[in-house]
């Protein structure tokens, strides 16, 4: 590895990290490991909690333009989380994100909320709508008031209807899955930067490969983090904080070591 290296890690909450271990995400641990060998290394944690491949396409373009990294580490999210994206500028990409220094040469890349918002309706609303869901649900009202009402882009009734649609119809649709596949393929095809990419769970990798085989397309030339653990005779669930397999600090250390060896 050259003495001066910039690494950008793109992904969702698996990359960003989750409480109470936000400062022990795998990009954070990767930086600490590399810093011992490469004093001038810079690591950018571009993980956005709740983000999907749709947002990652925009993030890729922004990262290559604004950070110009030597390596991109791309953690492919588990599903196509349909999102509303809005802002106050026609050309959003240059303004969408902001770099915040955390310490030394380790940075977080955040969504600039005054210019941009990304709402993962299916991930955060569709899957948690109660069976007796009605128009007075406090979770939906709170979400609307916090993220949408002040932007005047949807009435509450329009937002409510969209949530119900995502929940009942769109999330499992073949068209939605094709959109997810297309986003992943775009990122791999059009990235101008050396890239290490991986899925997080085996199931998602298998689903992707089965789809590509069915349509006589090239399968994924990579692995999943769950498989990385299996190759070391470890069970990822033993290092998980929840059923979604967000990892504790020891688990993220295993991921960081693997990434370090493969970039």
N, C-alpha and C positions, 0 to 999 in steps of 0.2 A: 504494500500500500504506500502511495507517495506520502511525503511528509506533510503536505497541505491537502486536506480532504474535507469536502462538504458532503454530508449525508442527510437526505430528507426522507422521513418516514411518513408515508401516507396511509391512512386507514380510518377506522371508526374507534369505538371505545376500547377495543383490544389494544390499539396503538396508543391512544391518549392516556389510558390508565383510568382506574376508578377509585373512589374514596374507600377506605382511608389511605390508600397507597398511591396517590397521584404522583408523588415524587419517586416512585419505584416502578414506573412503567418500563417496558422493554427498551424504548429509545433512550430513556434516562440511564438505565443500566448499561446499555451499549456505549453511551458516551463515556461513562466512568471507566469501562473496560478499555476503550480505545485510547483514552487520554493518557493512560500509563505508557502506551507505546508510541503514540502520535500526538505530541503536545499541541500541535496546531489544528487538531481536528475540530470541526464544527458539526453538531447534530441538531437538526430541526425536527421537533415532534409536530407533524402536521395532521395528527389524528383529531378528528372532530366527532365527538360523541353523538351517536344516532345518525351519522352520515351514511350515504349509500354510494354505489358506483356512479350515480348521476352527479353527485357533488365531487367525487374523486376525479372525474374528467376535467372539471373546472379547476380543481386544485392542481392537477398535473400541469396544465398550461401555465397557471400562475407560478408554480414552483420553478419550472424551467426558465421562466422569464425573469422572476424577481430574485430567486436564490441561486439559480444556475449550479445545481449540485453536481458532484462527480458521480454520485450513486443515489438512486431512488430505491427505497425499500417499500414495496407495495403490499400491504395486507388487504386481501380481497374480502369485502364484507360478506356476511352470510346470506343476505337476501336483497331483493330489490325493494327498498323502502321508498315508496313514492313520496316525493317532497314538493312543497311549494317553495319557490325561490323568488324573492322580490328585492327591489332596491330602488334607489332614487337616481340612478344613472343608467343611461342606455347601454353603455359599455361597462358591465359590472366587473369583469374579471380583474382589472388592475386595482380595483377598490375593494374587492370582496374580503380580503384577508389582511391581517396585520401581524407583524413579528414582534414578540415580546420576549426579551432576554430574561432568563430565569437565574442563571449563574454562569460565570466563566463564558464558555462558548457553547452553552446549551440553551436552545430557544424553543418556545412554544409558538405555534402559528394558530391564531384564533380568528373566528369570524368577526368582522367589524360590524357590530350590531346596529350602529347608527346608519349604515348604508346597505345592510344585507341581512337577510334572515333565511334560514333553512329549516323547514318544518317537516319532520318525518312523521306524517300522519298515520301511516300504517303501523310503524314500529311503536309509536308512543300512544296512539289513540285506538287504532283498530283492534289491536290484540288485547286491550284492557277494557274495552267497552263491556259493561255488565249486561247480563241477559235482560234485565228490567230497565235498560237504558232509556232515558227520556230527555226532553229538551231542557230540563232543569238540572242536569248533572253538573255538579260543582267542578269536577276535574276539567270537563270540556269548557265550561264558562271561564275558569281561571286561565286556561291555556289561550283561549281566544282574547281575553282582555290583556294578557301579558304580551302576546306576540303579534296579534293581527289587528285588533280594534284601532290602535293608535296609527296604524298605517293606512286605514280606510281602503283596504283592498277587497274585503268581503264583509257582507253583513253576517250577523251571528247565525241566521237561518241558513245562509249559503254554506257557511263553514260546517254547520251541523249536518247538512245534507251530504257534504263531501266526506265527512268522517264516516257516515253510515254507508256510503257507497264503497269507500275503501274497505271497510270492514266486511261487507257482505258479498261484494262482487269482484273488485279489481285485484285484490291481493293474490288470490290463487290462480289468476288467469294465465293462460299460455302466452298471451301478448305481453303481459307484464314481465314474464320470465325472459322472453326474447329480448326485451329492452335491457334487462340486466346483463344478458350474454353479450349484447352489442356494446354496452359500455365497457365491459372488461376487455373485449377484443380491441376496442378503440385505444384504450390505454396501452395495451401491449404493442399494438401496431404503430402508433404514432409518437410514442415517447422517443425523444432524441437522446436520452440519457441511459447509461448502463443501469439495468434494473434487476433487483432480486424480488420476485413476487411469490406469494404463497397464500393458500386458503388457511382458515383457522381450524375448521372441523373437517374430518374425513367425509362426512355425509355430503357436504356442499361440493367438495372436489369430485366425488363420485357422480353426483347429479350433473355437474357441468360436463364431465367427460362423457357420460352416457348420452347427453343431448348432442354433443359434438359428433360422437360416433354415429348416432342415428341419422344425422344430416351430412355424414361423410366429410366432416371438418376435422382439422387438426386438434388433438386433445391437448390438455394442459401439460406443459413441460416443467413440472415442478412438484411440490408436495404440499402437505398441510402441517400445521403446527402440532396437531394431534398425532400425526405420523412421526414427527420429530421425537416426541416423547416416547412413542412405542419403540422406535429404533434404539432408544436408550434403556429399554425395559422399564419404562415409567408409565404411569397412568395419569393422564392430564387432569382427571377428576380429583386426584389427590392434591393437586395444586390449585384447584379452582375455588373461587370465592362464592360462586353461584352456579345455577344450572346452565347459564349461558357460557360458562367456561372462561369468565374473566379471571385472570391469574393473580395469585398472591406474589409477593416479592421473590420468593424462591423460584416460582414458575417463570416469572419474567426474566430471571437471571438465566435460566435454561434457554429461553428464546433468544436473549441477547447474545449469549455465547455462540449459538448456532448461526445467527445472522453474521456475527463477527467472522466466523470461519468461512462464510459463503459469499461475502461481498468482495 
